Amino acid sequence: MAMALCNKLRPLVQNLPKISWNQRKLLISPTVPARAAAAVRCISIDPAAGLTEEQKSFQSVALNFAKQEMAPYMRQWDEEEIFPVDILRKAGSLGFGGIVVGEDVGGSGLTRLDSSVIFEALSQGCVSTTAYMSIHNMCCWMVDEFGNSNQRHAVLPALCSMEKLASYCLTEPGSGSDAGSLSTTARRDGDHYILNGSKAFISGGGDTDVYVMMVRTGEPGPRGISCVMVEKGSPGLSFGKKEKKMGWNSQPTRMVIMEDCRIPVSNRLSEEGMGFQIAMKGLNGGRLSIASCSLGAAQASIEAARDHLKVRKQFGKTLEKFQYLQFRLAEMASELVASRLMVRNAARALQDGSPDAVPLCAMAKLITTQRCSWICNEALQMFGGYGYLKDYPVQQYLRDIRVHEILEGTSEVMRLLISRDLLQE
Amino acid sequence: MSLRVLVGVKRVIDYAVKVRVRPDKMGVVTDGVKHSMNPFDEIAVEEAVRLKEKKIAKEIVAVSCGPAKCQETLRTALAMGVDRGIHVDIPDADFEKVQPYHISKLLAKLAQEEGIDLLILGKQAIDDDCNQTGQMTAAHLDWAQGTFASEITVDDGRLKVLREVDGGLETIKVKMPAVVTADLRLNEPRYATLPNIMKAKKKPIAKKTAADLGVDLAPRIEILSVNDPPVREAGQKVESVEDLVTKLKDAGVI
């Protein structure tokens, strides 16, 4: 698009801009002609396949945004652990903050499939930042779906524009997969709840404004859980140290600690006891988004590997001439397309409210996150020693998507959900 | 002011694609290749939209000439803020042979039909690099032209255009109606927002043909062949300045 062209031409007129991965690659392997780090001809893995004209427009905006605003910085954000709030705000101004949220409160009013397409495209620019956006979107949807009119209008406009950011708080040090056993309590005190407990591994924790939190208001087990919104600055709310992670470094992860934290009862979404359901319903969409982020990483990795095979020579010929690598690339492409179809199929099911939506979303996350990790790993192998260097992006894609097999429901929990559907009477 | 603005947008092969020559050596491969709006046209659209936001322009119309796929390009322009589109339908086979000469006639006719005050085009298309359409259209219409614009301001009912020319920067004042062609530094085009893409669906795209506009598309130029540029040969390293001079003399360069 014009901006990328301007960026390419500007060095001729002004000072050299910050060097991006593409430019560095041109310096390291000078045999690569100037425009080779380019768009792919591979039609089979084209993510635009099967989309409507409108969806292709969304994808196109997201891809351009990813390539221009995110990809040049993804390495720096990872190495320096920068949370790119300005880029998030920019994304919010384009409508990426509340993709499936109602238009009356500033959302874009689009479908789950549109959302998957958008996150898959953005993810090519930076998985970690896009994954955070998807978590933010999940929280917005929960407020949109379960909040009353006052709550929706009070909270969503600022969240949809990403002027304010949200975090999803379910996991605790003592309850991960066994989410129903969470122990953060919320004791009623007049017009307030007093919260006590802590939440672990909270994405955005400490830097975000609205915490959508699952707390225990009643009996043990899932039925005693309610969902509340806790605002940053609430008395008794504090945060742990920023965790050091293998990937997802462009978003801060901290423990969220409530010590007699006081919040108004009017911050509760829906009725007491509805919290677990709200959390699980939010996760259905979240799982699709996380899977979509894996797809984007795999797409970018396959394209990078493909370009490398055409350029790198050993034993007197380019790597693309070796059948082993040709076949391996074909397998990677096939796994990618299969995964993408599962995600998009599950997106349609979720949008339609069809009864198989939950197991389908679980299947999509289970298969896609694992297969895309495999794809990125194979792509890294194809780069040989170079793949291991931080100068090349495949290692970051690999590190970033590893956690997708764990959070928002481990692959094991996905199997639980699927087998439950298969075996229930 | 309430100018009526017409913007030309061309669907071209995306700037990032590695272009390949067709086996018949009569053109380049376009099938299955990513296309997008000509980057200079994006800049032109952005300028028109900014004029509307400043309340200098009243209505913006985008026009694209070519096969049905041009409608994608028009939708992108609509998503950026253009009010309505016109698609001059030219089938693929004819479109290959169409030149700036024909496009300028089409644009001139449309400008007259639509009562346009300001025609903004990209300075050139990145596929043919002709840099002729704006100038030819101005000639057909007998309008003033401000080409290679890197800044446009309205001054006293006239247009002040800052032009990037070989000698540096030139400022001219043009009376409207006029043609302006957009250069790289005129502005930074906006991203279409998701809500605007949705709104663009409802904006109208009118369809016309060259015959409707009374323009004959018979080619005036015949393409003989299209070839790859010669493969870059390895250079030679020399040990001293004397060596270099000798080699240059041998090559007949000095």
Interface residues (C-beta under 8 A of the other chain):
Chain A: M1 A2 M3 A4 L5 C6 L9 R35 A36 A38 A39 R41 I43 E53 E54 K56 S57 F58 S60 V61 N64 F65 S93 L94 G95 F96 I99 E103 S108 G109 L110
Chain B: D14 Y15 A16 V17 K18 G32 V33 K34 S36 M37 P39 F40 E42 I43 E72 R75 T76 A79 I126 L184 R185 E188 P189 Y191 A192 T193 L194 P195 I197 M198 A200 K201
